[in-house]
Amino acid sequence: MEKCSDVMTRHPICCLPEDNVVRVAQLMKGKDIGAVPVVQNEMTKKLVGIVTDRDLALKVVAVGLDPKTVIVEDVLTRNIVTCHADDDLQMALDAMSLHQLRRIPVVDHEYRIVGIIAQADVATRVNQPEKTAEVVKEISL
């Protein structure tokens, strides 16, 4: 069985709670990603939440807020599902399916971000087309 560390993207781009959402949206655009983990500070990398492109669309744009004045802390999701690098990959895939998540942060035992697993990682790094199709189907329901 593969481990989460086998398919995760290591050292994901992160942001801070006090960052402006415009900066985060620019990171998403520039790196072609749909979510940015939020860490307590750059030194500890302790995960405090995640902000997604959907968060920006629904919590900022859809309610007419000025993105120049909104900070990440105001729109991030705090209670997030995570996994550990040494967990079996199937456990992470099951969690993604159960919670309909397109990505899952990977943390160490001190809750510091070490990676992230996205649908694209599963599609490109897991050599099992049936498993990939099943994961995408379950997440997208």
C-alpha positions as CSV (number, residue, x, y, z in Angstrom):
1,M,0.0,0.0,0.0
2,E,1.3,3.5,-0.9
3,K,1.8,6.1,1.8
4,C,0.5,9.7,1.6
5,S,4.2,10.8,1.3
6,D,4.4,8.9,-2.0
7,V,1.8,11.1,-3.8
8,M,1.7,14.4,-1.9
9,T,3.1,17.6,-3.2
10,R,5.8,18.6,-0.7
11,H,6.3,22.1,0.7
12,P,3.0,23.6,-0.6
13,I,2.6,27.3,-1.0
14,C,1.1,28.7,2.2
15,C,-0.2,32.0,3.4
16,L,-0.7,33.7,6.8
17,P,-4.0,34.6,8.5
18,E,-3.2,38.3,8.2
19,D,-2.5,38.1,4.5
20,N,-4.9,40.0,2.2
21,V,-7.2,37.8,0.0
22,V,-6.0,39.5,-3.1
23,R,-2.5,38.2,-2.5
24,V,-3.9,34.7,-2.0
25,A,-6.0,34.9,-5.2
26,Q,-2.8,36.0,-7.0
27,L,-0.9,33.0,-5.6
28,M,-3.7,30.7,-6.7
29,K,-3.6,32.2,-10.2
30,G,0.2,32.2,-10.5
31,K,0.7,28.7,-9.2
32,D,-2.5,27.3,-10.8
33,I,-3.8,25.9,-7.5
34,G,-7.3,26.0,-5.9
35,A,-6.4,26.1,-2.3
36,V,-3.7,27.5,0.0
37,P,-3.0,26.2,3.4
38,V,-2.9,28.8,6.2
39,V,-0.1,28.6,8.7
40,Q,0.3,30.3,12.0
41,N,3.6,31.8,11.0
42,E,6.4,31.1,8.5
43,M,8.7,29.7,11.1
44,T,6.5,27.0,12.7
45,K,4.4,26.2,9.6
46,K,1.7,25.1,12.1
47,L,-1.5,24.6,10.1
48,V,-4.5,26.7,11.2
49,G,-6.8,26.4,8.2
50,I,-7.1,26.5,4.5
51,V,-8.5,29.0,2.0
52,T,-9.9,27.8,-1.3
53,D,-10.9,29.6,-4.5
54,R,-14.5,28.7,-3.5
55,D,-14.1,30.5,-0.2
56,L,-13.0,33.6,-2.0
57,A,-15.9,33.4,-4.5
58,L,-18.6,32.7,-1.9
59,K,-17.3,34.6,1.2
60,V,-15.9,37.7,-0.6
61,V,-17.1,38.2,-4.1
62,A,-20.7,36.8,-3.8
63,V,-21.4,39.1,-0.8
64,G,-19.9,42.1,-2.3
65,L,-16.9,42.6,0.0
66,D,-13.9,44.6,-1.2
67,P,-11.1,42.0,-1.5
68,K,-8.5,44.7,-0.8
69,T,-9.8,45.0,2.7
70,V,-10.5,41.3,3.6
71,I,-7.9,39.2,5.2
72,V,-7.5,35.4,5.0
73,E,-8.5,35.0,8.7
74,D,-12.0,36.3,7.8
75,V,-12.6,33.6,5.2
76,L,-10.5,30.6,5.9
77,T,-11.9,27.2,6.9
78,R,-10.5,26.2,10.4
79,N,-11.8,22.7,11.0
80,I,-10.1,20.8,8.3
81,V,-9.5,17.2,7.6
82,T,-5.8,16.3,7.5
83,C,-3.6,13.2,7.1
84,H,0.0,12.3,8.0
85,A,2.8,11.5,5.6
86,D,3.1,8.0,6.9
87,D,-0.6,7.2,6.7
88,D,-1.8,4.7,4.1
89,L,-2.9,6.6,1.0
90,Q,-6.2,4.7,1.0
91,M,-7.0,6.4,4.4
92,A,-6.5,9.8,2.9
93,L,-8.5,8.9,-0.2
94,D,-11.4,7.6,2.0
95,A,-11.4,10.8,4.0
96,M,-11.4,12.9,0.8
97,S,-14.4,10.8,-0.5
98,L,-16.3,10.9,2.8
99,H,-15.9,14.7,3.2
100,Q,-16.0,15.4,-0.5
101,L,-12.7,17.2,-0.5
102,R,-10.7,18.0,-3.6
103,R,-7.5,18.2,-1.5
104,I,-6.2,17.2,1.9
105,P,-3.3,18.8,3.8
106,V,-0.6,16.5,5.1
107,V,0.8,17.4,8.5
108,D,3.4,16.1,10.9
109,H,2.7,15.0,14.5
110,E,3.0,18.7,15.6
111,Y,0.4,19.8,13.1
112,R,3.0,21.5,10.8
113,I,2.2,21.4,7.1
114,V,4.5,19.1,5.2
115,G,2.5,18.5,2.0
116,I,-0.9,18.4,0.3
117,I,-2.7,15.8,-1.7
118,A,-5.0,17.1,-4.4
119,Q,-7.1,15.2,-6.9
120,A,-4.5,15.9,-9.6
121,D,-1.8,14.3,-7.4
122,V,-3.9,11.1,-7.2
123,A,-4.6,11.2,-11.0
124,T,-0.9,11.7,-11.9
125,R,1.0,9.8,-9.3
126,V,-1.2,6.8,-8.5
127,N,-0.9,4.2,-11.2
128,Q,-4.4,2.8,-10.7
129,P,-6.9,4.4,-13.1
130,E,-9.9,2.7,-11.4
131,K,-8.9,4.1,-8.0
132,T,-8.4,7.5,-9.5
133,A,-11.8,7.4,-11.2
134,E,-13.5,6.3,-8.0
135,V,-11.9,9.0,-5.9
136,V,-12.9,11.7,-8.4
137,K,-16.5,10.3,-8.6
138,E,-16.9,10.2,-4.8
139,I,-15.5,13.7,-4.3
140,S,-17.7,15.1,-7.0
141,L,-21.0,13.7,-5.8
